Amino acid sequence: MLEDQNLRAYLDYFLGGFVQQKIKRAVISPGSRSTPIALLLHQCPQIETFVHIDERSAAFFALGMSKASEEPVILVCTSGTAAANYYPAICEAKESNTPLVIVTTDRPLELQQIGAPQTMNQQSLYGQQVKYSVSMPLADSTQAVKEYAHFQAIKAVQIAQQRPLGPVHLNMPFREPLLPSVQETKNVPDFHQAFCGKAVLTQEQITQIKNNWQGKKGILIVSGSQNRSTAKQYVALANELSWPLFADPLSNVRNCGMKSDTILSYYDLYMGCLDEQWMPEVIVKVGNPIISKSFNQWLGQLVVPMYVIDCEMEWKEPTLHANYVIQAESETFIKMMLASEVKQSDRQWLKRWNSLEKRVQEICEADHYLCDFTEAACTKLVLDSLSEDAQLFVSNSMAIRYVDRFSGQAKNSYTLLANRGVNGIDGIISTALGMAQIHQGHENVLLIGDLAFCHDMNALLLAKSYDIPLTIIIINNQGGGIFSFLPQSQLNPVDFEALFGTPQDLDFTYVAKLYEAQYQEVRTLDELHKCLLEEKNVSQLRILELKTSRAENSLDYENLCKKIASEI
């Protein structure tokens, strides 16, 4: 058999494994060594392919599609530094439990360690940031090698989707010639299904937990990337227990479409004002650490029984105060707890928290910080304007903190996503475009700061190439606004601006023109409201720029916090 026929058969078996596992999407970074797999993927009718020249952006785009679809996405690149550019997105995927299947192509063994061009050691390239890594054999005529390729493709997809969810890596060397045969391989083996069980507690364990919770003054903390269905389950549990539910914005509890007086969302603004009378008797915590720093500080001071519901089985609890870890699928666990008819605690406990929450909300809504053209007011208007079933992606740094502090319970049901695994500002536009690609036909919005936007402008080529509709709202305060809230702000202005403020002074109208996006600078809340209403009918890339002041913003927020502290 000719070499190109060997290669074709090998890859037909390999890609057949992906098809049988119902992989729907692949992102390809163009290059020479990846030609065989890129070509056959592009010709595969069952897998939709996207091609993007910037590897770092491509990886975040795949990450966004995986987050939005809750399905694994394939990434393919050539050898050398192309593979290294995937690393930031892989780190985020690992920490946010997002399934990716990374296929890096490589030079054959005889070109390793001799200075051959575009060649480096790619075996176990991503180290502990992937769940599984395997170096694939070169294609040859033996049946065993073809079956091995088929098996590894299936195994990789399965591992990516098993708890804890995350990225996997296959490194595939190819020897020239790189063009596979046009003749498709017949009789690729059919692997039907892998049966994977879910972690479920016994009835005896449920009864023990029930007895430890019921009648207690407890709090429920929900964070992490929950879907809206699971979010509603947590609201039902909080209702049953009469416990306050501290809802991190990424929990999607605030915007799941289920209203409840148990849901608290303004807590970041008042946690520093609480004394001993607010101490709970039991804590139940779900998901990754909550965004609010003041809440985490308060939580770290409590010495009461803490239960951590850990469906990913990774023991993510930075306070180190967990007394009990519940390793079970969230929805199944909640259904079992509700079926156990756990008794309510004293409703006065919940009423006190609810009264405090409402008072702080009233203070905020009456303050000019949420009435004038400020970053916080603009953020709240964006949230309040989202349509039913919209998707909002929020950048790290200040954008996610405004959402955390001021969103409240949403008017409409929508889904909120963010990169809160490693919390970087890189790859934000790319990830949001991945979200929007999955969610076409609905409203897609990205809220981002000017530095995060600068960091990932190459991603806009994806929107242009694939007609991805996304409204990007840039809060442009000329630099890193978050540092105005941190101790670094006490440095002398020269050092602060050079090292932390880092103003870029870019004209984003040129960026919009380059990538054929609609652009508008917005100067008032009324203008923003009008634009957001128009946005619902927009089916292309759109950029709205809001120019604000870092100094005024931090001062206004400081004054609001003082007002809250004096009035509650």
JOMOUR-V128660 format. One line per field, one symbol per residue. psi: psi as a letter, one per 20 degrees, with the letter a starting at -180 (. if undefined). A space follows every 50 residues. Layout:
# JOMOUR-V128660
psi=???
This chain:
# JOMOUR-V128660
psi=pqghhggggghggghhggghjkphqqppoqrghjgghgghghiohippqp pphoggggghgggghgghikqqqqpprarbighhiigghggggghjlppq opopqrqrhijqkjjqqlproipkhjcjiqhppqoqrqpaiqhhgghggg ghgggggghhiqppqaqqppooqpqqqiorqioqpqlpqopgqpoprqop qrhghggggghigqiqnrqpopbrnqrhghghghghggghilqpoooqhi ijghkijoqqihppijhhiihijqahijpriqpppparqqgoghghgghi ipmrpppoonhililnniikjphpponqpggggghhghhilpqqrpihgg hgghggghghggggiiqihjhamrggggghggghiprpjrpppprachgh hggghjgapqgrprppqrnkgikrjqjgggghhgghhhkqirppqppqrh ghghhkhhhhhggghjloppopooonklanhhiiirhhiirqhggghhhg glphlqoihhggggjlqqqpppirhggggghhhhhhjpkapppppoprpg ghghgggghghhgghii.
